[in-house]
Amino acid sequence: MYNHHLEVSGKGDIQLRLAIALAFQHIPGKKLESYIEDGPSILQLFWHQTGEAHPLPFTHNAEQTFELVKGWLQSRDNEAYLESAGDMDGSEEPKGFRLLATEDAGSGGSPYLAIQVSPIWCHYPK
């Protein structure tokens, strides 16, 4: 049984920083070592080096991870965000994020997966 599951959809620096800080409460060693970009819309961060992942230039703590993820999200083009938009009229433009951190995030993949981030289009229903 897994006791840790964090899934946050939000926008802005404050919400992103808080989501990452919460995720780090359950990361062994409170550091990340490697990453995988799965297409333009998924960034996976690992707490231990795993075979297919690229090593980060140095281990990242929560604040360094916030800066990394913030920069990665800002570098995404609208197509990456629009994948999550669904049916909308195009009048909204708030770019946001979806962060997943769970003890079983690595099921079916690496057991070292700590955080997965995707860009989302945060629109508000009318």
QUIBELTA-V429387 format. One record per residue. N is the residue number from 1. PSI is psi in whole degrees, 0 to 359 (NA if undefined). D_CENTER is the distance of its C-alpha to the mean C-alpha in Angstrom with 1 decimal. Layout:
n: <N/N>
psi: <PSI/PSI>
d_center: <D_CENTER/D_CENTER>
This chain:
n: <1/2/3/4/5/6/7/8/9/10/11/12/13/14/15/16/17/18/19/20/21/22/23/24/25/26/27/28/29/30/31/32/33/34/35/36/37/38/39/40/41/42/43/44/45/46/47/48/49/50/51/52/53/54/55/56/57/58/59/60/61/62/63/64/65/66/67/68/69/70/71/72/73/74/75/76/77/78/79/80/81/82/83/84/85/86/87/88/89/90/91/92/93/94/95/96/97/98/99/100/101/102/103/104/105/106/107/108/109/110/111/112/113/114/115/116/117/118/119/120/121/122/123/124/125/126>
psi: <135/139/350/119/119/123/116/131/130/188/154/159/319/312/321/315/317/320/318/319/318/317/322/344/337/13/122/131/357/40/155/145/337/171/162/133/116/85/194/355/10/127/123/133/136/144/353/147/131/156/306/351/152/135/141/154/333/162/143/132/188/316/318/324/321/312/319/310/318/313/320/314/319/335/352/140/172/330/320/320/320/342/330/358/327/216/113/164/359/2/349/155/22/112/132/199/159/123/132/127/117/152/334/20/334/3/129/356/222/136/352/359/125/316/138/131/140/146/140/158/106/94/157/130/150/NA>
d_center: <23.3/19.8/19.6/16.0/13.7/11.1/9.7/9.3/9.9/11.2/12.1/13.4/13.1/14.5/12.2/9.0/11.1/12.3/9.2/8.3/12.1/12.4/9.9/12.1/15.2/15.0/13.9/17.2/18.6/15.9/14.7/12.5/14.7/13.2/10.7/11.1/10.5/11.5/13.3/12.4/9.7/7.3/5.8/6.6/7.7/11.0/13.4/16.3/17.4/17.6/19.9/17.9/15.2/15.9/16.7/15.2/18.4/18.4/16.6/14.0/14.4/12.3/13.7/13.4/9.7/9.5/11.8/10.0/6.8/9.4/11.6/9.5/8.9/12.6/13.7/12.8/16.1/17.0/17.2/13.5/13.3/16.6/15.6/14.4/17.3/20.1/23.5/23.7/26.4/24.6/25.6/22.2/19.7/17.0/13.7/10.8/7.2/6.2/4.2/6.3/8.2/11.7/14.7/15.2/11.8/13.8/16.7/17.9/16.1/15.7/16.3/14.5/10.9/9.3/5.5/3.9/1.8/5.5/8.1/10.7/14.3/15.1/18.8/21.3/24.0/27.5>
